[in-house]
Amino acid sequence: MTERKKHQGGADAATPPAGGKVNWMKRFLPLGILVGAIVLVFATGLHNYISFETLREHRETLTGFVADNAIVAALIFMAIYAAVVAMSLPGGAVMTITGGFLFGIWIGTLWVVIAATVGATILFLVARTSLGDSLREKAGPWLKRMEDGFKEDALSYLLVLRLVPIFPFFVVNLVPAFLGVKTRDYILATLFGIIPGSFVYASVGNGLGAVFDAGETPDLGIIFKPEILTPIIGLAVLAMIPVGYKKWKARKAAG
């Protein structure tokens, strides 16, 4: 009887707890689905359809569908846009210009901002859940110090990164996931930070018909023109005022 209990106890000890497998799947399944979707898109060549050539070729069909099915068209557009952002596919600017072309400046900007925020948040949550803890363990104390400094004024820093196109959009989507940024701060900074740039490209899209008629393609570098970039940088400076004030107050208290 005793030997049987010992044998059963040893077998139980050797068997991994069921909860461990569930936690592993919960952690890595979203990442696996996302990677699988990316592989499928590139394997089938679907990413090649995100282009001005496709839009030029099907412009009448698309504008007619939007005119007859405004709500359905908006939902489809936002779903595709969110997927493009979540999978970090190239063509975000093309999608934003398409939004302005199909829905106009204001409504197009609204759909773009909502869809981009949803897509970026999906990528952020997947990266934080699947990779965040592992990266912190391997990175060592330097990441912890960087995390503490970033988290203290995360909203301001993220607003600056969203406003000024210094780094690629997908990089700004991922980095906060490894720095312990709160989901609320991430969503707010993304939602408001991408409005100016989205509005600029949606404005380009609103006049895209004339550009196509002239046999030309839009200038994606328009965001870097001084008359457009300067006010955006001004907004970024305003976003950093709370950080500067907090540091000035801390120095004054220390002195």
ABEGO torsion letter per residue (X at the ends): XAAAAAAAAAAAAABBBAAAAAAAAAAAAAAAAAAAAAAAAAAAGAAAABBAAAAAAAAAAAAAAAAABAAAAAAAAAAAAAAAAAAGBBGAAAAAAAAAAAAEAAAAAAAAAAAAAAAAAAAAAAAAAAAAAAAAAAAEAAAAAAAAAAAAAAAAAAAAAAABBABBAAAAAAAAAAAGBBAAAAAAAAAAAAAAAAAAAAAAAAAAAAAAAAGBBBBAAAAABAAAAAAAAAAAAAAAAAAAAAAAAAAAAAX
